[in-house]
Amino acid sequence: MFSGTQLARCSAVLLLGFLSTLSALAAEPTPDFSIKTKWVEASVTLDAKIKADPALAANCLAEGKAWAVKNRADADKERKQDPELFRNAWSFERKYQTRSVVDGRYVSIVRSDYEYTGGAHPNSSSDTILWDRSAGKRISIRPFFTETAENGPTLKAMRQGVIASLEAEKKKRGAEGTDASAIEAIEPKLLKIGPVSLAPSTAEGKSSGLTFHYAPYAVGSYAEGEYIAFVPWETLKPYLTPEGVKIFGGARPRDDEDRSQ
């Protein structure tokens, strides 16, 4: 039998556990689109800043829905061919998160994908989106540079900056020298150098440079996780257009540096 004091303590512990669970659930945003069947779960989530911009939200959600529907169709096809692969439901998650808003116009977004299809561990990948609010469409970083030719001076400078950043981060993590060939294989081509975003800055409305997002396995082992390479705007200053000069400035905030850890 429990005493009154013991029962009170147990009740308090249970209440704290319940409140903690509620808090965790409240912290997890509700998906903006989801699919749930016996065999497949898929969800798409936009952050609050994206949803505050109707055109941007519609663009991202349309893409996310198409991705989720395709994954469901592919999973259904696989299940018909090999039901044993679905002892556990396959899971797909896509999240769109605002990275920075520069000059009130350029919105950098990181699109993070997670999937579990019955393997030894889940897989994840990242891509980036640059949205021009004035034009109401996705753009590349080309307008900020005088030239972006493959193997040209701008992309070569970017590549050198990326490699230096990755090597420094590898050293911090105690993974120095690992997967060196993967790092060296990064190409000075806009579509091959890696998903790129405008980094936030200590100067309001500016970007401190470019960040390149590499998912697990891209430049390291799965255990090493994601890598974010930072190239400061000063490195690219000789190649900036007037629009580039306008949007770049300041330094990378310390809390943003911590994202690479």
Legacy VTK file of the C-alpha trace (Angstrom):
# vtk DataFile Version 3.0
C-alpha trace
ASCII
DATASET POLYDATA
POINTS 261 float
0.000 0.000 0.000
1.114 3.542 -0.700
0.955 6.283 1.912
-0.800 9.527 1.178
2.554 11.251 0.694
3.726 8.600 -1.772
0.500 8.833 -3.746
0.830 12.593 -3.882
4.385 12.275 -5.186
3.341 9.725 -7.815
0.506 11.989 -8.916
2.903 14.913 -9.197
5.333 12.868 -11.300
2.544 11.684 -13.593
1.238 15.225 -13.963
4.692 16.552 -14.833
5.142 13.784 -17.384
1.754 14.552 -18.920
2.517 18.270 -19.104
5.911 17.543 -20.640
4.268 15.408 -23.319
1.739 18.128 -24.068
4.533 20.679 -24.323
6.441 18.493 -26.775
3.341 18.003 -28.904
2.612 21.726 -28.865
6.181 22.487 -29.991
5.849 20.232 -33.021
4.014 22.182 -35.760
0.972 20.659 -37.412
1.715 19.572 -41.010
0.206 21.722 -43.733
-0.421 18.609 -45.813
-0.331 14.973 -44.856
-1.084 11.485 -46.138
-1.585 8.560 -43.794
-2.381 5.010 -44.827
-1.598 1.640 -43.285
1.625 1.503 -45.275
2.713 5.093 -45.868
2.901 8.325 -43.893
3.910 11.567 -45.581
3.804 15.155 -44.396
4.725 18.655 -45.571
5.292 21.511 -43.130
5.907 25.218 -43.798
7.227 27.542 -41.124
5.288 30.604 -39.959
7.315 33.119 -41.988
6.642 31.237 -45.199
2.924 30.936 -44.458
2.770 34.699 -43.900
3.592 35.163 -47.611
0.649 33.728 -49.625
2.502 33.456 -52.944
5.544 31.800 -51.413
3.425 29.478 -49.280
1.373 28.389 -52.288
4.521 27.704 -54.299
6.157 25.597 -51.601
2.989 23.738 -50.675
2.248 22.813 -54.297
5.742 21.380 -54.651
5.498 19.575 -51.316
2.125 18.027 -52.124
3.400 16.715 -55.456
6.419 15.208 -53.666
4.260 13.498 -51.030
1.782 12.121 -53.572
4.599 10.744 -55.741
6.215 9.039 -52.754
2.917 7.430 -51.848
2.428 6.169 -55.403
5.975 4.808 -55.527
5.527 3.108 -52.145
2.228 1.529 -53.212
3.939 0.148 -56.300
6.795 -1.270 -54.229
4.384 -2.861 -51.756
2.548 -4.708 -54.509
5.853 -6.112 -55.743
7.335 -6.935 -52.329
5.007 -6.712 -49.286
7.825 -7.858 -46.981
9.416 -4.424 -47.330
6.500 -2.933 -45.422
6.687 -4.668 -42.075
6.800 -1.098 -40.783
5.094 1.810 -42.511
7.327 3.930 -44.733
7.646 7.513 -43.598
8.357 10.720 -45.527
8.651 14.231 -44.090
9.425 17.495 -45.847
9.964 20.776 -43.997
10.413 24.263 -45.440
12.265 26.609 -43.083
13.245 30.238 -43.568
17.002 30.750 -43.534
17.141 34.510 -44.063
15.258 37.476 -45.475
17.602 39.932 -47.182
16.733 43.479 -48.197
13.099 42.654 -47.458
13.060 40.961 -50.841
15.147 37.805 -51.060
13.946 34.877 -48.944
16.306 31.940 -48.515
14.645 28.677 -47.545
16.122 25.335 -46.564
14.013 22.379 -47.673
14.747 19.352 -45.498
13.600 15.856 -46.444
13.484 12.824 -44.181
12.545 9.324 -45.231
12.482 5.888 -43.721
11.865 2.998 -46.089
12.806 0.054 -43.938
16.591 0.302 -44.158
19.187 0.252 -41.404
18.513 3.915 -40.618
16.489 6.852 -41.931
17.925 9.049 -44.675
17.825 12.809 -44.968
18.683 15.382 -47.598
18.618 19.136 -47.993
18.006 21.579 -50.800
17.563 25.323 -50.923
15.163 27.802 -52.456
15.758 31.494 -53.143
12.493 33.407 -53.496
12.285 36.891 -54.980
9.285 38.621 -53.406
9.306 41.417 -55.984
9.180 39.020 -58.932
7.022 36.471 -57.096
9.155 33.545 -58.201
12.175 31.397 -57.442
15.516 32.668 -58.678
19.188 31.675 -58.515
22.094 33.651 -57.074
23.198 34.668 -60.585
21.885 38.279 -60.339
24.368 38.970 -57.529
27.481 38.115 -59.556
29.012 39.533 -62.702
29.551 36.039 -64.096
28.774 32.492 -63.000
30.277 30.478 -65.837
31.286 26.888 -65.142
34.929 26.846 -64.016
34.898 30.634 -64.133
36.562 32.900 -61.557
33.435 33.344 -59.411
32.677 29.641 -59.069
36.336 28.808 -58.517
36.456 31.310 -55.648
33.249 29.838 -54.210
34.664 26.319 -54.445
37.888 27.303 -52.698
35.871 28.940 -49.924
33.631 25.884 -49.559
36.568 23.479 -49.333
38.361 25.645 -46.755
35.177 25.839 -44.656
34.523 22.095 -44.843
38.101 21.218 -43.937
37.954 23.551 -40.922
34.665 22.011 -39.787
36.018 18.481 -40.271
38.925 19.400 -37.999
36.538 20.690 -35.310
34.606 17.421 -35.387
37.700 15.262 -35.235
37.008 13.967 -38.734
39.959 15.643 -40.423
40.989 13.953 -43.649
37.911 11.737 -43.938
36.136 11.620 -47.304
38.705 14.001 -48.776
37.898 12.726 -52.256
34.233 13.711 -51.853
35.247 17.243 -50.877
37.710 17.535 -53.747
34.989 16.290 -56.104
32.901 19.421 -55.465
32.731 21.148 -58.827
32.960 24.873 -59.627
29.572 24.780 -61.329
26.464 26.493 -60.018
24.360 23.344 -60.263
27.093 21.073 -58.857
28.702 23.034 -56.045
25.875 22.294 -53.591
22.569 23.766 -52.346
23.248 27.418 -51.543
21.510 30.005 -49.361
22.038 33.612 -48.326
23.487 33.588 -44.828
22.031 35.974 -42.238
24.137 38.922 -41.092
24.827 41.115 -38.098
23.902 44.007 -40.419
20.127 44.349 -40.711
18.734 43.504 -44.124
22.076 42.207 -45.379
23.616 38.802 -46.049
27.031 37.949 -44.617
27.818 35.545 -47.473
26.774 32.192 -48.832
26.139 28.939 -46.994
26.240 25.588 -48.747
24.233 22.709 -47.286
25.526 19.140 -47.499
23.370 16.264 -46.260
24.804 13.181 -44.502
26.934 11.108 -46.912
27.558 14.077 -49.242
30.981 14.992 -47.826
31.220 12.683 -44.819
29.904 9.563 -43.172
26.307 9.248 -42.046
27.445 9.536 -38.421
29.049 12.920 -39.117
25.667 14.359 -40.053
25.037 17.479 -42.087
27.755 19.961 -43.002
27.197 23.662 -43.651
30.026 25.460 -45.436
30.223 29.236 -45.133
31.869 31.558 -47.665
32.004 35.191 -46.447
30.899 37.889 -48.830
34.336 39.539 -48.722
35.768 36.492 -50.518
33.363 37.111 -53.389
33.537 40.921 -53.372
35.509 41.187 -56.658
32.699 39.406 -58.510
29.630 41.254 -57.196
27.150 43.121 -59.360
25.594 46.375 -58.070
22.726 44.272 -56.676
25.239 42.011 -54.962
27.027 44.996 -53.434
23.651 46.199 -52.194
22.622 43.017 -50.368
25.906 41.778 -48.889
27.506 43.159 -45.745
28.187 42.603 -42.063
29.383 39.404 -40.434
27.909 35.977 -39.791
26.049 35.922 -36.442
27.571 33.665 -33.804
24.347 31.714 -33.312
24.345 30.942 -37.026
27.905 29.614 -36.791
26.654 27.165 -34.167
24.347 25.591 -36.761
27.408 23.924 -38.296
28.253 22.071 -35.088
LINES 1 262
261 0 1 2 3 4 5 6 7 8 9 10 11 12 13 14 15 16 17 18 19 20 21 22 23 24 25 26 27 28 29 30 31 32 33 34 35 36 37 38 39 40 41 42 43 44 45 46 47 48 49 50 51 52 53 54 55 56 57 58 59 60 61 62 63 64 65 66 67 68 69 70 71 72 73 74 75 76 77 78 79 80 81 82 83 84 85 86 87 88 89 90 91 92 93 94 95 96 97 98 99 100 101 102 103 104 105 106 107 108 109 110 111 112 113 114 115 116 117 118 119 120 121 122 123 124 125 126 127 128 129 130 131 132 133 134 135 136 137 138 139 140 141 142 143 144 145 146 147 148 149 150 151 152 153 154 155 156 157 158 159 160 161 162 163 164 165 166 167 168 169 170 171 172 173 174 175 176 177 178 179 180 181 182 183 184 185 186 187 188 189 190 191 192 193 194 195 196 197 198 199 200 201 202 203 204 205 206 207 208 209 210 211 212 213 214 215 216 217 218 219 220 221 222 223 224 225 226 227 228 229 230 231 232 233 234 235 236 237 238 239 240 241 242 243 244 245 246 247 248 249 250 251 252 253 254 255 256 257 258 259 260
